[in-house]
Amino acid sequence: MSDIHKLTDKEKEIAQLLKTVIDPEIGVNIIDLGLVYEIDYNEEARTIKVVTTLSTRGCPLGDTILQNVEVVLQSNYPGFKIDVELVWEPMWSPNMITEEGRQAIEGF
C-alpha cells in the first residue's frame, strides 16, 4: 500500500474502513494482509479508487472480497463512484503482512 504517512486524512479513514473487509480464508483484514496497494480519494470528482490484489490468482473468494470493498465504501460514501482495481503486479507476498496482521494470523 502507499506509505501510510503519505495518505490524506480521508484516505486513512478509508483504510480504516477497509480493515472491516476480511479475507475469509485467512481471517485477517485486507489492509493488514498488505493486499491494498493504493487508495485515492477525490472529493471534487466524487470518486474513490482502491488498487488491490489477492494472495493468489486462483483465490476462490476473490470476487467476494472485491465486492465487499465496494459495498463498505459505497455505504460510507453514498454518491461516490467506487473503482476497485485488481492488479497482479507487484505480486503479493507474505512479507507485505503488517505486524498486526502477523499477530492476527497466529491467533487464527
WOTA-V636324 format. One record per helix or strand of 2 or more residues. SS is the DSSP state (helix for helix, strand for strand). FROM is the first residue (numbers start at 1). TO is the last residue. If there is no record, write none. Layout:
SS:FROM:TO + SS:FROM:TO
This chain:
helix:4:6 + helix:9:18 + strand:22:23 + strand:28:29 + strand:36:42 + strand:47:52 + helix:62:76 + strand:81:86 + helix:94:96 + helix:99:107
